[in-house]
Amino acid sequence: MRVSNFNGGPGTLPTEVLEEAARDMLDWRGTGMSVMENSHRGKKVIAMVKEAEMDFRDLLGLDDDWAVIFCQGGASLQFAMIALNFAGPGGRCDYINTGLWSTKAYKEAQICGAKPRLAASSEEEDFTYIPDAFDFDHEAKYVYITTNNTVRGTQWKKFPSGAPAPLVADMSSEFLSRPIDLEPFGLIYGGAQKNVGPAGVTVVAMRRDLADKARLDVPSMLSYPIYIKSDSMYNTPPVWGIYICGLTFKWLKNTIGGLSNMAAINRAKAEALYRAIDLSDGFYRGTARPCSRSVMNVTYRLPTEDLEKRFKKEAVQNGLEGLGGHRSVGGIRASLYNAVTQQDVSNLTEFMLEFQHKNA
Ligand SMILES: Cc1ncc(COP(=O)(O)O)c(C=O)c1O
């Protein structure tokens, strides 16, 4: 029996995707072997990677002004790739710091020799909100943001406007969860393991005119132009990961009906959970400011840490998994990624109500 899985990442995947992968496991597309046993230079794998790319483009409405590549190294490798390709030694770049992951990206840019600078930060308030005032550097090559903050449960509702350079965005924990107006963006990326696939593949889309400005003195496996030129096949790509992403893209298109529908479903799930928190007479306390609350990661506390421990333990006994907050902050976090169902959320809110009645 499958549980209600609220893991922060890797997160739950659509049952239909897992079932299809299981059916394909011994004989993928008549090859007599699984997709991961096929040569990545074979026609069928090349076609599968192209199909995944095209479905991804369809979902986000990316035209040929955009390049799409599949990288390895997790979302974290992008922290360095972005700085190496677009800033380089001494290169100026702006960061908006909204939590652990943008802090890490900023530090990685420093390690790469770039000169990152903070255009805004919500650190002084424990990253409980998304800033709305910015001090941009007009010499910056890009402005880096994390659109959804997995740890603190905040999310950008309106992206910063007036930036003098393209926005570069880590969208890992909200990847393909809502339509995005791509106008201010030069590059977006997401590690697959929350909303679209297994760990081990990161999908990156970037405007070709930005890619054209990438530095060429970067090691091959970190060079965006090399990924683009080789259709992500400079070396053996993460074929299995791309295949699962491809199945999830089809699920998003055909079963869900696209990103607007996905966004409506995700909003309804989050509203139900925030309602349960807000109507609990303070027993459950949301940690993010209401105006910055994430639709993907709902973070909250109980009156004591002891109660939180019992909450998590009893939740597991009730088939509700993965509710522990990130290890750096504790508390409770319910991640409501695309494949978490409304039923999963109802199971959680019912459990919360019962737990409150027993313990308030
Ligand atoms: C927003 C965000 N960025 C980056 C990462 C790091 O991802 P990875 O483990 O794939 O490097 C995470 C992981 O949780 C994340 O939530």
The ligand as a Gaussian input file, in Angstrom:
#p B3LYP/6-31G(d) Opt

LIG

0 1
 C       15.535000      25.019000      -3.636000
 C       16.602000      23.971000      -3.604000
 N       17.742000      24.181000      -4.273000
 C       18.734000      23.271000      -4.270000
 C       18.616000      22.093000      -3.577000
 C       19.763000      21.104000      -3.612000
 O       19.428000      20.058000      -4.451000
 P       20.428000      18.889000      -4.773000
 O       20.413000      17.976000      -3.598000
 O       19.842000      18.260000      -6.011000
 O       21.772000      19.470000      -5.032000
 C       17.451000      21.816000      -2.865000
 C       17.304000      20.550000      -2.131000
 O       16.421000      20.355000      -1.331000
 C       16.419000      22.798000      -2.882000
 O       15.281000      22.590000      -2.207000

